[in-house]
Amino acid sequence: MSIIIQYILALFLTIIVEFIVIWFFIRKNIPKLFLYSVLINSFTLPLATYFYQNILSSFLFIEITVLFVESFLIMWLLEIKYQKALLVSFIANLITSMMSLLLSL
Amino acid sequence: MINKHIILLTLTILVLFSQIVSADLIPEGDFSGTKFIYWCYKISNINDYPEYVFVYPDIAYDNKAGYGIINNQDNCFNFYSNFLTNIYAFKKTEFNEIKTKLNRSFFVPDFFSDFSRNNPGLVIKSSDLKLDVHQSVKLNDPLEKGVITLNIASLTENNLDIQKFKVIYTYKDGTIEEKVFQTQDIVPEPSRTAILPWWIAQLPSLVFYFVVIILLWFAMFWYILLPIIAIVLIIIILLLRRKRLKK
């Protein structure tokens, strides 16, 4: 059961952190930003976990892929320029990956 | 690491479901909550009748004869059907000749009936030894085996009187209990029976299976449903927005 709690907690923390980062850059419509954060992370986190555990155990490669996938999703959902979306995605993923590395220690 | 868990869980679930399916076909085992008790009969004083061969109907298949011979008092035998629970006594001197015919016979009980009708005095049929025994008990019942001891009360040329004498119960912990028949039709009950429901004993494995099922459902939700739902909603949002912009 603790595995389930760990997974849900990881998703929850990622959503919160990425929401704060997105909100820091785009200060409009908080509920919408939160919903987008939930959708983006609900899509990328389980798949990233699956790929990391089953297909390619390269943390860096997975993180870079997630960074680009999320940057496109942020661009489309938030209707912002790609450079800004990439920056938002980069900072959000940098923080969450640092957190996951720290927590795994 | 989680992946290994998932594979293990999937295999466990498959094993679990296969057990449920077989439990459905064969009403015995962990999921029906019952187990079969092995019952057999012994004749305690058979050695007192060396001039006779005692035979009981059995299952005939392949090269196996449709009858069994009770050789001595330690020979524990089973009746294959609840409706064919007679023992037949043959004169030893005649048995070899009868045996040849018996081996060729398709359905031994019919042969016994016809033979005893046509050859009075050569074969003596016992009374019906049918007993209403507990074929299956609760899974956590301590009872493992029941041996019914029979006694030949009398054997004449026309009559074979076999009486049920006692029942010997063997329990899971190896202890043995003897109970004497008070009446011929009622099997004395074993003193030790399961008090708690069968599933109490199975609780740890039931909890394990429950956890396994939850984990498997979670894995399916986490790796498949959640990303699909998320991407579908993202696509819907983008399509709706595009539609709105076109207007």
Boltz contact constraints between the chains, C-beta under 6 A:
constraints:
  - contact:
      token1: [A, 4]
      token2: [B, 218]
      max_distance: 6.0
  - contact:
      token1: [A, 39]
      token2: [B, 230]
      max_distance: 6.0
  - contact:
      token1: [A, 39]
      token2: [B, 233]
      max_distance: 6.0
  - contact:
      token1: [A, 39]
      token2: [B, 234]
      max_distance: 6.0
  - contact:
      token1: [A, 42]
      token2: [B, 226]
      max_distance: 6.0
  - contact:
      token1: [A, 42]
      token2: [B, 230]
      max_distance: 6.0
  - contact:
      token1: [A, 43]
      token2: [B, 227]
      max_distance: 6.0
  - contact:
      token1: [A, 43]
      token2: [B, 230]
      max_distance: 6.0
  - contact:
      token1: [A, 43]
      token2: [B, 231]
      max_distance: 6.0
  - contact:
      token1: [A, 46]
      token2: [B, 222]
      max_distance: 6.0
  - contact:
      token1: [A, 46]
      token2: [B, 223]
      max_distance: 6.0
  - contact:
      token1: [A, 46]
      token2: [B, 226]
      max_distance: 6.0
  - contact:
      token1: [A, 46]
      token2: [B, 227]
      max_distance: 6.0
  - contact:
      token1: [A, 47]
      token2: [B, 227]
      max_distance: 6.0
  - contact:
      token1: [A, 50]
      token2: [B, 223]
      max_distance: 6.0
  - contact:
      token1: [A, 53]
      token2: [B, 2]
      max_distance: 6.0
  - contact:
      token1: [A, 53]
      token2: [B, 3]
      max_distance: 6.0
  - contact:
      token1: [A, 54]
      token2: [B, 3]
      max_distance: 6.0
  - contact:
      token1: [A, 76]
      token2: [B, 238]
      max_distance: 6.0
